[in-house]
Amino acid sequence: MEKGKVQFIMMRYGEAAGTFAAALAYKDVDKPETLYNLGLSYLSQGKYSEALVHFDEGLKIKDNLYEVDILVSRGIALSKLGKKEDALTSFKKAVELAPKDAEVLNNVGSVYFEEGQYELAAEQYLKALEEKPNDIEVLSNLGNTLTKLKDYQHAWIAFEEALKINPTNVGVIENYLLCLLDAKLIDRYSELMEKSALLPNCLLYTSPSPRDGLLSRMPSSACKKKKKKK
């Protein structure tokens, strides 16, 4: 298991999948954890259908400490396959189990955003920020959503807060620039472009592509401790 986690962290996802698959043959293996890690390895390779097979198998196991993690990753796989309603169902189930999990709330918001339900998306992002106020990804997602709602003033606040945390974050700067263009604030756009050009390690693309905003999780125990039963 540990070997597979190291392979995953090193982005050798195919090797990690093989290691986790082999681990399932052992009687003493934590099956829900292994199925989750195996599904995550396929998810990271873009093999979404294969990932779903293992996530669904993991959810069949009772007293599953990894249920929330599996539901989140399952929702991401479904979203990538274009099955937005099924993805939302999976995320909502995760929210029921972990209502204060910022990653879960962010993913629900991202599905709403992709569906064009911007007010619902903003609501989820705000809930996520209540739990994790300094999450740059969520702040940027909120800014994008408020831009869609033409609420430029609050969108700027979200982007500015994100830049306070990391002034050189390319994704935030690009999204902020797009917001300023949408608001037709050319002077402010030019000012941010000039300021960004002076920042170290900050290369802007001329045609930025919006990110989907979904947050993937790491293999269990690789970057966090196991959850304990109450």
BASE-111501 format. One record per atom (N, C-alpha, C): x, y, z; residue in three letters; atom name. Coordinates in steps of 0.05 Angstrom, whole numbers, always signed. Each point is the difference from the previous one (the first is absolute). Example, Ala and Ser with C-alpha at 12.3 -4.5 7.8 and 13.67 -1.06 7.14 Angstrom:
BASE-111501
        u        v        w   code   site
     +264     -114     +156    ALA      N
      -18      +24       +0    ALA     CA
      +18      +24       +0    ALA      C
       -7      +21      -14    SER      N
      +16      +24       +1    SER     CA
      -15      +22      +14    SER      C
end
This chain:
BASE-111501
        u        v        w   code   site
      +16      -24       +0    MET      N
      -16      +24       +0    MET     CA
      +17      +25       +0    MET      C
      +20       +1      +18    GLU      N
      +17      +24       +1    GLU     CA
      +15       +4      -26    GLU      C
       +8      -21      -12    LYS      N
      +14       +2      -26    LYS     CA
      -18      +13      -21    LYS      C
      -25       -7       +0    GLY      N
      -19      +11      -19    GLY     CA
       -4      +30       +5    GLY      C
       -1       +8      +26    LYS      N
       -3      +28       +7    LYS     CA
      +23      +17      -10    LYS      C
      +24      -11       +4    VAL      N
      +24      +14       -9    VAL     CA
       +0       +3      -31    VAL      C
       -8      -22      -14    GLN      N
       -2       +1      -29    GLN     CA
      -20      +21       -9    GLN      C
      -22       +2      +15    PHE      N
      -21      +20       -7    PHE     CA
      +11      +28       +3    PHE      C
      +13       +5      +23    ILE      N
      +11      +27       +5    ILE     CA
      +21       +7      -21    ILE      C
      +14      -20      -10    MET      N
      +20       +5      -21    MET     CA
      -12       +1      -28    MET      C
      -27       -1       -1    MET      N
      -16       +2      -24    MET     CA
       +4      -24      -19    MET      C
       +8      -22      +11    ARG      N
       +2      -25      -15    ARG     CA
      -26      -15       +4    ARG      C
      -21      +11      -11    TYR      N
      -27      -10       +6    TYR     CA
       -6      -28      -10    TYR      C
      +11       -7      -23    GLY      N
       -4      -27      -10    GLY     CA
      +13      -21      +19    GLY      C
      +24       +6       +9    GLU      N
      +13      -18      +19    GLU     CA
      -15       -2      +26    GLU      C
      -10      +23       +9    ALA      N
      -15       +1      +25    ALA     CA
      -25      -17       -2    ALA      C
      -14       +2      -23    ALA      N
      -24      -16       -4    ALA     CA
       +6      -30       +2    ALA      C
      +23       -8      -12    GLY      N
       +8      -28       +1    GLY     CA
       +6       -9      +28    GLY      C
      +13      +17      +16    THR      N
       +7       -7      +27    THR     CA
      -25       -3      +17    THR      C
      -19      +19       -3    PHE      N
      -25       -1      +16    PHE     CA
      -17      -24       -8    PHE      C
       -1       -6      -26    ALA      N
      -15      -23       -9    ALA     CA
      +11      -26      +11    ALA      C
      +26       -2       +1    ALA      N
      +13      -24      +11    ALA     CA
       -5       -2      +30    ALA      C
       -2      +22      +14    ALA      N
       -4       +0      +29    ALA     CA
      -27      -11       +7    ALA      C
      -19       +1      -18    LEU      N
      -27      -10       +6    LEU     CA
       -1      -30       +4    LEU      C
      +21      -14       -8    ALA      N
       +1      -29       +2    ALA     CA
       +7       -8      +29    ALA      C
      +10      +18      +16    TYR      N
       +8       -6      +28    TYR     CA
      -25       +2      +18    TYR      C
       -2      -19      +18    LYS      N
      -23       -1      +18    LYS     CA
       +0      +23      +21    LYS      C
      +24       +8       +8    ASP      N
       +1      +20      +22    ASP     CA
       +0      +29      -11    ASP      C
       -4       +3      -26    VAL      N
       +0      +27      -11    VAL     CA
      -26      +15       +7    VAL      C
       +3      +26       +4    ASP      N
      -24      +17       +4    ASP     CA
      -13       +4      -27    ASP      C
      -21      -15       -5    LYS      N
      -12       -1      -27    LYS     CA
      -12      +27       -9    LYS      C
      -16      +14      +17    PRO      N
      -10      +26       -8    PRO     CA
      +22      +20       -7    PRO      C
      +21       +1      +16    GLU      N
      +22      +18       -5    GLU     CA
      +14       -7      -26    GLU      C
       +4      -26       -4    THR      N
      +14       -9      -25    THR     CA
      -16       +6      -25    THR      C
      -26       -6       +2    LEU      N
      -17       +6      -23    LEU     CA
       -1      +30       -6    LEU      C
       +0      +16      +21    TYR      N
       +0      +29       -4    TYR     CA
      +26       +9      -14    TYR      C
      +22      -10      +10    ASN      N
      +26       +7      -12    ASN     CA
       +3      -10      -29    ASN      C
      -11      -24       -5    LEU      N
       +1      -11      -27    LEU     CA
      -17      +17      -19    LEU      C
      -24       +7       +9    GLY      N
      -17      +17      -16    GLY     CA
      +12      +27       -5    GLY      C
      +14      +11      +20    LEU      N
      +13      +26       -3    LEU     CA
      +23       -2      -20    LEU      C
      +14      -22       -1    SER      N
      +21       -4      -19    SER     CA
      -10       +0      -29    SER      C
      -23      -13       -4    TYR      N
      -13       +1      -26    TYR     CA
      -10      +27       -7    TYR      C
      -12      +14      +20    LEU      N
      -10      +26       -4    LEU     CA
      +22      +19       -9    LEU      C
      +23       -2      +12    SER      N
      +23      +17       -7    SER     CA
      +11       -5      -28    SER      C
       -6      -23      -11    GLN      N
       +8       -7      -27    GLN     CA
      -21       +8      -21    GLN      C
      -23      +10      +10    GLY      N
      -21       +7      -19    GLY     CA
      -17      -24       -7    GLY      C
       +3      -22      +14    LYS      N
      -15      -24       -5    LYS     CA
      -24       +0      +19    LYS      C
      -20      +16       -6    TYR      N
      -22       +6      +18    TYR     CA
      -19      -24       +4    TYR      C
       -5      -14      -21    SER      N
      -18      -23       +2    SER     CA
      +12      -22      +17    SER      C
      +26       -5       -3    GLU      N
      +14      -19      +17    GLU     CA
       +0       +9      +29    GLU      C
       +4      +26       +4    ALA      N
       +0      +10      +27    ALA     CA
      -27       -5      +14    ALA      C
      -22       +5      -15    LEU      N
      -27       -3      +11    LEU     CA
       -5      -29       +9    LEU      C
      +10      -19      -14    VAL      N
       -4      -28       +7    VAL     CA
      +11       -5      +29    VAL      C
      +23      +10       +6    HIS      N
      +12       -4      +26    HIS     CA
      -12      +17      +22    HIS      C
       -8      +25       -8    PHE      N
      -14      +17      +20    PHE     CA
      -27      -13       +8    PHE      C
      -14      -10      -20    ASP      N
      -26      -12       +6    ASP     CA
       +3      -25      +17    ASP      C
      +21      -16       -6    GLU      N
       +5      -24      +16    GLU     CA
       +6       +8      +29    GLU      C
      +15      +21       +3    GLY      N
       +7       +9      +27    GLY     CA
      -24      +10      +16    GLY      C
      -19      +12      -14    LEU      N
      -24      +10      +14    LEU     CA
      -19      -22       +9    LEU      C
       +4      -24      -11    LYS      N
      -17      -23       +8    LYS     CA
       +8      -11      +27    LYS      C
      +23       +8      +10    ILE      N
      +10      -11      +25    ILE     CA
      -11      +16      +23    ILE      C
      -11      -13      +20    LYS      N
      -11      +13      +23    LYS     CA
      +22      +10      +19    LYS      C
       -7      +19      +17    ASP      N
      +19      +12      +20    ASP     CA
      +25       +9      -14    ASP      C
       -4      +15      -22    ASN      N
      +22       +9      -17    ASN     CA
      +10      +27       +9    ASN      C
      +25       +1      +10    LEU      N
      +11      +25      +10    LEU     CA
       +7      +19      -23    LEU      C
       +0      -10      -24    TYR      N
       +8      +16      -23    TYR     CA
      -23       +7      -18    TYR      C
      -24       -2      +11    GLU      N
      -25       +5      -16    GLU     CA
       +0      +28      -12    GLU      C
       +6      +20      +17    VAL      N
       -1      +28      -10    VAL     CA
      +21       +4      -22    VAL      C
      +25      -10       +4    ASP      N
      +21       +3      -20    ASP     CA
       -8      -14      -26    ASP      C
      -12      -23       +2    ILE      N
       -8      -15      -24    ILE     CA
      -22      +15      -14    ILE      C
      -20      +10      +15    LEU      N
      -22      +15      -13    LEU     CA
      +10      +25      -15    LEU      C
      +19      +14      +12    VAL      N
      +11      +24      -13    VAL     CA
      +14       -8      -26    VAL      C
      +18      -20       +2    SER      N
      +15       -8      -24    SER     CA
      -19      -12      -21    SER      C
      -20      -14       +9    ARG      N
      -21      -11      -18    ARG     CA
      -14      +22      -15    ARG      C
       -7      +21      +15    GLY      N
      -13      +23      -12    GLY     CA
      +17      +14      -21    GLY      C
      +26       +1       +5    ILE      N
      +19      +12      -19    ILE     CA
       +0      -17      -26    ILE      C
       +2      -26       +3    ALA      N
       +1      -18      -23    ALA     CA
      -26       +2      -16    ALA      C
      -22       +1      +13    LEU      N
      -26       +3      -14    LEU     CA
       -2      +27      -15    LEU      C
      +10      +21      +13    SER      N
       +0      +26      -12    SER     CA
      +17       +0      -25    SER      C
      +24      -13       +1    LYS      N
      +18       -1      -23    LYS     CA
      -13      -15      -23    LYS      C
      -18      -19       +7    LEU      N
      -14      -16      -21    LEU     CA
      -25      +15      -10    LEU      C
       -5      +23      +10    GLY      N
      -23      +16       -9    GLY     CA
      -26       -7      +14    GLY      C
       +2      -17      +21    LYS      N
      -24       -9      +14    LYS     CA
       -4      +19      +25    LYS      C
       -9      +24       -6    LYS      N
       -1      +21      +20    LYS     CA
      -20       -6      +22    LYS      C
      -23      -10       -7    GLU      N
      -21       -5      +20    GLU     CA
      +10      -22      +19    GLU      C
      +12      -21      -11    ASP      N
      +10      -22      +17    ASP     CA
      +23      +11      +18    ASP      C
      +16      +17      -12    ALA      N
      +23      +11      +16    ALA     CA
      -11      +17      +23    ALA      C
      -21      +16       -5    LEU      N
      -11      +16      +21    LEU     CA
      -12      -17      +22    LEU      C
      -13      -22       -8    THR      N
      -11      -18      +20    THR     CA
      +21      -11      +19    THR      C
      +23       -7      -12    SER      N
      +22      -11      +15    SER     CA
      +12      +21      +19    SER      C
       +3      +25      -10    PHE      N
      +10      +21      +17    PHE     CA
      -19       +7      +22    PHE      C
      -26       +1       -6    LYS      N
      -20       +6      +21    LYS     CA
       +0      -20      +22    LYS      C
       +4      -25       -7    LYS      N
       +2      -21      +20    LYS     CA
      +25       +4      +18    LYS      C
      +21       +9      -13    ALA      N
      +25       +6      +15    ALA     CA
       -5      +23      +19    ALA      C
      -15      +20       -9    VAL      N
       -6      +24      +17    VAL     CA
      -17       -9      +24    VAL      C
      -18      -18       -4    GLU      N
      -17      -10      +22    GLU     CA
      +18      -13      +22    GLU      C
      +20      -14       -9    LEU      N
      +18      -14      +18    LEU     CA
      +21      +18      +12    LEU      C
       +8      +20      -15    ALA      N
      +21      +19       +9    ALA     CA
       -7      +28       -7    ALA      C
      -20      +12      +13    PRO      N
      -11      +27       -7    PRO     CA
      +20      +23       +3    PRO      C
      +23       -5      +13    LYS      N
      +19      +21       +4    LYS     CA
      +26       -5      -15    LYS      C
       -1      -18      -19    ASP      N
      +24       -6      -17    ASP     CA
       +1      +20      -23    ASP      C
      +20      +17       +0    ALA      N
       +3      +21      -20    ALA     CA
       +4      -11      -28    ALA      C
      +14      -22       -3    GLU      N
       +5      -12      -26    GLU     CA
      -27      -11      -12    GLU      C
      -15      -12      +17    VAL      N
      -26      -10       -9    VAL     CA
      -18      +22      -10    VAL      C
       -2      +21      +17    LEU      N
      -16      +23       -7    LEU     CA
       +9      +14      -26    LEU      C
      +27       +2       -3    ASN      N
      +11      +11      -24    ASN     CA
       -8      -16      -25    ASN      C
       +1      -26       +2    ASN      N
       -7      -17      -22    ASN     CA
      -30       +2       -7    ASN      C
      -17       +2      +20    VAL      N
      -28       +4       -6    VAL     CA
       -4      +26      -15    VAL      C
      +14      +21      +10    GLY      N
       -2      +26      -13    GLY     CA
       +9       -1      -29    GLY      C
      +21      -15       -5    SER      N
      +11       -2      -27    SER     CA
      -19      -14      -20    SER      C
      -14      -20      +10    VAL      N
      -20      -13      -17    VAL     CA
      -23      +19       -6    VAL      C
       -9      +15      +21    TYR      N
      -21      +20       -5    TYR     CA
       +9      +21      -20    TYR      C
      +26       +8       +2    PHE      N
      +11      +20      -18    PHE     CA
       -1      -11      -29    PHE      C
       +8      -24       -4    GLU      N
       +1      -12      -27    GLU     CA
      -28       -3      -11    GLU      C
      -20       -2      +18    GLU      N
      -28       -2       -9    GLU     CA
      -13      +27       -4    GLU      C
      +16      +21       +6    GLY      N
      -11      +27       -4    GLY     CA
      -17      +10      +23    GLY      C
       +0      -15      +22    GLN      N
      -16       +8      +24    GLN     CA
      +18      +16      +18    GLN      C
       +6      +25       -8    TYR      N
      +21      +15      +13    TYR     CA
       -7       +9      +29    TYR      C
      -25       +6       +6    GLU      N
       -7       +7      +27    GLU     CA
       +4      -23      +19    GLU      C
       -7      -24       -8    LEU      N
       +4      -24      +16    LEU     CA
      +30       -5       +4    LEU      C
      +15       +4      -22    ALA      N
      +29       -4       +1    ALA     CA
      +12      +19      +21    ALA      C
       -7      +26       -2    ALA      N
      +10      +19      +19    ALA     CA
       -6       -7      +29    ALA      C
      -24      -10       +4    GLU      N
       -8       -8      +27    GLU     CA
      +19      -22      +11    GLU      C
       +6      -19      -17    GLN      N
      +18      -22       +9    GLN     CA
      +29      +10       +5    GLN      C
       +9      +18      -17    TYR      N
      +27      +11       +4    TYR     CA
       +2      +16      +26    TYR      C
      -21      +15       +6    LEU      N
       +0      +16      +24    LEU     CA
       +0      -18      +25    LEU      C
      -15      -22       -2    LYS      N
       +1      -20      +22    LYS     CA
      +27      -12       +4    LYS      C
      +13       -5      -23    ALA      N
      +27      -12       +1    ALA     CA
      +20      +20      +13    ALA      C
       -4      +26       -6    LEU      N
      +18      +20      +11    LEU     CA
       -5       +4      +30    LEU      C
      -23       -6      +10    GLU      N
       -5       +2      +28    GLU     CA
      +17      -20      +15    GLU      C
       +5      -23      -13    GLU      N
      +16      -21      +12    GLU     CA
      +30       +4       -5    GLU      C
       +6      +11      -24    LYS      N
      +28       +3       -8    LYS     CA
       +4      +27      -13    LYS      C
       +1      +22      +15    PRO      N
       +0      +27      -11    PRO     CA
      +23       +6      -19    PRO      C
      +23      -13       +3    ASN      N
      +23       +7      -16    ASN     CA
       +5      -19      -23    ASN      C
      -21      -13      -10    ASP      N
       +3      -19      -22    ASP     CA
       -1      +16      -26    ASP      C
      +24       +2      -13    ILE      N
       +2      +16      -25    ILE     CA
      -18      -11      -22    ILE      C
       -1      -26       -2    GLU      N
      -17      -12      -22    GLU     CA
      -29       +8       +3    GLU      C
      -10       -2      +25    VAL      N
      -28       +6       +4    VAL     CA
       -5      +30       -3    VAL      C
      +18      +17       +9    LEU      N
       -3      +29       -4    LEU     CA
       -1       +7      -30    LEU      C
      +17      -13      -16    SER      N
       +0       +5      -28    SER     CA
      -25      -10      -13    SER      C
       -9      -24       +8    ASN      N
      -26      -10      -10    ASN     CA
      -23      +18       +6    ASN      C
       +0      +11      +25    LEU      N
      -21      +19       +8    LEU     CA
       +2      +25      -18    LEU      C
      +24      +10       -4    GLY      N
       +3      +24      -18    GLY     CA
      -11       -5      -28    GLY      C
       +7      -24      -11    ASN      N
      -11       -7      -26    ASN     CA
      -30       -1       -1    ASN      C
      -11      -11      +21    THR      N
      -30       -3       +2    THR     CA
      -13      +27       +2    THR      C
      +11      +18      +17    LEU      N
      -12      +26       +3    LEU     CA
       +4      +17      -26    LEU      C
      +21       -6      -15    THR      N
       +3      +13      -26    THR     CA
      -23       -8      -18    THR      C
       -7      -25       +0    LYS      N
      -22      -10      -17    LYS     CA
      -26      +14       +9    LYS      C
       -3       +6      +25    LEU      N
      -24      +13      +11    LEU     CA
       +1      +30       -3    LEU      C
      +22      +10      -13    LYS      N
       +4      +29       -4    LYS     CA
       +3      +15      +27    LYS      C
       +6      -14      +21    ASP      N
       +5      +12      +26    ASP     CA
      +30       +6       +2    ASP      C
       +9      +19      -16    TYR      N
      +29       +5       -3    TYR     CA
      +13       +9      +26    TYR      C
      -14      +17      +15    GLN      N
      +12      +10      +24    GLN     CA
       +8      -22      +20    GLN      C
      -17      -19       +4    HIS      N
       +6      -22      +18    HIS     CA
      +19      -20      -13    HIS      C
       -1       -2      -26    ALA      N
      +20      -17      -14    ALA     CA
      +28      +10       +4    ALA      C
       +3      +27       -2    TRP      N
      +27      +12       +5    TRP     CA
      +10       -6      +28    TRP      C
      -19       +2      +19    ILE      N
       +8       -6      +28    ILE     CA
      +11      -28       +3    ILE      C
      -14      -19      -13    ALA      N
       +9      -28       +1    ALA     CA
      +28       -4      -12    ALA      C
       +4      +13      -24    PHE      N
      +26       -2      -13    PHE     CA
      +22      +14      +16    PHE      C
       -7      +23      +11    GLU      N
      +20      +15      +16    GLU     CA
       +8      -16      +25    GLU      C
      -19      -13      +13    GLU      N
       +6      -16      +23    GLU     CA
      +18      -23       -7    GLU      C
       -5      -12      -23    ALA      N
      +17      -23      -10    ALA     CA
      +28      +10       -5    ALA      C
       +3      +24      -12    LEU      N
      +26      +11       -6    LEU     CA
      +16       +9      +25    LEU      C
      -15       +6      +21    LYS      N
      +14       +6      +25    LYS     CA
      +14      -25      +11    LYS      C
      -12      -23       -5    ILE      N
      +12      -25       +9    ILE     CA
      +24       -8      -17    ILE      C
       -4       +3      -27    ASN      N
      +21       -6      -19    ASN     CA
       -1      +19      -23    ASN      C
      +16      +22       +1    PRO      N
       -1      +21      -21    PRO     CA
       +9      -10      -27    PRO      C
      +14      -23       -2    THR      N
      +10       -9      -26    THR     CA
      -16      -23      -11    THR      C
      -23       -6      +11    ASN      N
      -16      -23      -10    ASN     CA
      -11       +7      -28    ASN      C
      +10      -14      -20    VAL      N
       -7       +6      -27    VAL     CA
      -30       -4       -6    VAL      C
      -11      -22      +11    GLY      N
      -28       -6       -5    GLY     CA
      -18      +22      +10    GLY      C
       +6      +10      +24    VAL      N
      -17      +22      +12    VAL     CA
       +3      +25      -17    VAL      C
      +25       +7       -7    ILE      N
       +4      +24      -16    ILE     CA
      -14       -1      -27    ILE      C
       +1      -23      -13    GLU      N
      -13       -3      -26    GLU     CA
      -30       +3       +3    GLU      C
      -12      -13      +21    ASN      N
      -28       +3       +4    ASN     CA
       -9      +28       +8    ASN      C
      +17      +13      +15    TYR      N
       -5      +28       +8    TYR     CA
       +1      +18      -25    TYR      C
      +19       -4      -18    LEU      N
       +1      +15      -25    LEU     CA
      -25       -4      -17    LEU      C
       -9      -25       -2    LEU      N
      -24       -6      -15    LEU     CA
      -24      +14      +12    LEU      C
       -1       +1      +26    CYS      N
      -22      +15      +14    CYS     CA
       +1      +29       -7    CYS      C
      +24      +13       +0    LEU      N
       +2      +28       -6    LEU     CA
       -7       +6      -30    LEU      C
       +7      -19      -17    LEU      N
       -8       +3      -28    LEU     CA
      -30       -1       -3    LEU      C
      -12      -19      +14    ASP      N
      -29       -4       -1    ASP     CA
      -14      +26      +10    ASP      C
      +12      +12      +20    ALA      N
      -12      +25      +12    ALA     CA
       +8      +24      -17    ALA      C
      +16       -4      -21    LYS      N
       +9      +22      -17    LYS     CA
      +16      +21      +15    LYS      C
      +15       -9      +20    LEU      N
      +18      +18      +15    LEU     CA
      +28       -2      -11    LEU      C
       +4      +12      -23    ILE      N
      +25       -3      -15    ILE     CA
      +24      +12      +15    ILE      C
       -4      +23      +13    ASP      N
      +22      +13      +15    ASP     CA
       +9      -18      +23    ASP      C
      -19      -11      +14    ARG      N
       +7      -18      +22    ARG     CA
      +12      -26      -10    ARG      C
       -9       -9      -23    TYR      N
      +11      -24      -13    TYR     CA
      +30       +5       -7    TYR      C
       +5      +23      -12    SER      N
      +27       +7       -8    SER     CA
      +19       +3      +24    SER      C
      -11      +11      +22    GLU      N
      +15       +3      +24    GLU     CA
       +8      -27      +12    GLU      C
      -18      -19       +0    LEU      N
       +6      -26      +11    LEU     CA
      +20      -15      -18    LEU      C
       -3       +4      -27    MET      N
      +19      -12      -18    MET     CA
      +28      +10       +5    MET      C
       +3      +26       +3    GLU      N
      +26      +12       +5    GLU     CA
      +12      -10      +27    GLU      C
      -17       -1      +20    LYS      N
       +9       -9      +26    LYS     CA
       +8      -29       -1    LYS      C
      -15      -17      -15    SER      N
       +6      -28       -2    SER     CA
      +27       -5      -14    SER      C
       +6      +17      -20    ALA      N
      +25       -3      -15    ALA     CA
      +24       +4      +17    ALA      C
       -3      +14      +23    LEU      N
      +23       +6      +17    LEU     CA
       +4      -22      +21    LEU      C
      -20      -18       +2    LEU      N
       +2      -21      +21    LEU     CA
      +18      -23       -9    LEU      C
      +16      -11      +18    PRO      N
      +17      -22       -7    PRO     CA
      -17      -26       -3    PRO      C
       +9      -17      -18    ASN      N
      -13      -26       -4    ASN     CA
      -29       +2       -8    ASN      C
       -8      +21      -14    CYS      N
      -28       +4       -7    CYS     CA
       -1       +5      -31    CYS      C
       -6      -22      -14    LEU      N
       -2       +2      -29    LEU     CA
      -30       -2       -8    LEU      C
      -10      +20      -13    LEU      N
      -28       +0       -8    LEU     CA
       -3      -10      -29    LEU      C
      -21      -15       -4    TYR      N
       -6      -10      -27    TYR     CA
      -18      +20      -14    TYR      C
       +4       +2      -27    THR      N
      -17      +19      -14    THR     CA
      -28      -10       -4    THR      C
       -4      -26       +0    SER      N
      -27      -11       -2    SER     CA
       -5      -20      +22    SER      C
       -5       +9      +24    PRO      N
       -3      -18      +23    PRO     CA
      -25      -17       -3    PRO      C
       +2      -25      +10    SER      N
      -22      -19       +0    SER     CA
      -11       -3      +28    SER      C
      -25       +5       +5    PRO      N
      -11       -2      +27    PRO     CA
       +3      -29      +10    PRO      C
       +7       -2      +25    ARG      N
       +2      -27      +13    ARG     CA
      -28       -9       +9    ARG      C
       -3      -26       +3    ASP      N
      -27      -10       +8    ASP     CA
       -5       +2      +29    ASP      C
      +21       +6      +16    GLY      N
       -4       +5      +29    GLY     CA
       -4      -24      +17    GLY      C
       +1      -24      -11    LEU      N
       -3      -24      +17    LEU     CA
      +26       -6      +15    LEU      C
       -3       -7      +25    LEU      N
      +23       -6      +17    LEU     CA
       +3      -30       +4    LEU      C
      +22      -11      -10    SER      N
       +5      -29       +4    SER     CA
      +14       -4      +27    SER      C
       -4      -23      +12    ARG      N
      +13       -6      +25    ARG     CA
      +24      -18       -4    ARG      C
      +17       +0      +20    MET      N
      +24      -17       -1    MET     CA
       -7      -28      +10    MET      C
      +18      -20       -5    PRO      N
       -5      -26      +11    PRO     CA
       -2       +1      +30    PRO      C
      -18      -16      +12    SER      N
       -4       +0      +28    SER     CA
      +26       -6      +15    SER      C
       +4      +14      +22    SER      N
      +23       -3      +18    SER     CA
      +26      +11      -12    SER      C
       -1       +8      -25    ALA      N
      +24      +11      -13    ALA     CA
       +5      +29      +10    ALA      C
      -21      +14       +5    CYS      N
       +3      +28       +9    CYS     CA
      -18       +7      +23    CYS      C
      -13      -20      +11    LYS      N
      -17       +6      +23    LYS     CA
       -4      -26      +16    LYS      C
       -9       +4      +25    LYS      N
       -5      -24      +17    LYS     CA
      -27      -11       -6    LYS      C
       -3      -26       +6    LYS      N
      -26      -13       -3    LYS     CA
      -21      +12      +19    LYS      C
      -25       +0       -9    LYS      N
      -21       +8      +17    LYS     CA
       -6      -21      +21    LYS      C
       -7       +8      +23    LYS      N
       -6      -19      +21    LYS     CA
      -30       -3       +4    LYS      C
       -9      -24       +5    LYS      N
      -28       -4       +6    LYS     CA
       -7      +13      +27    LYS      C
      -23      +11       +1    LYS      N
       -9      +11      +26    LYS     CA
      -14      -22      +16    LYS      C
end
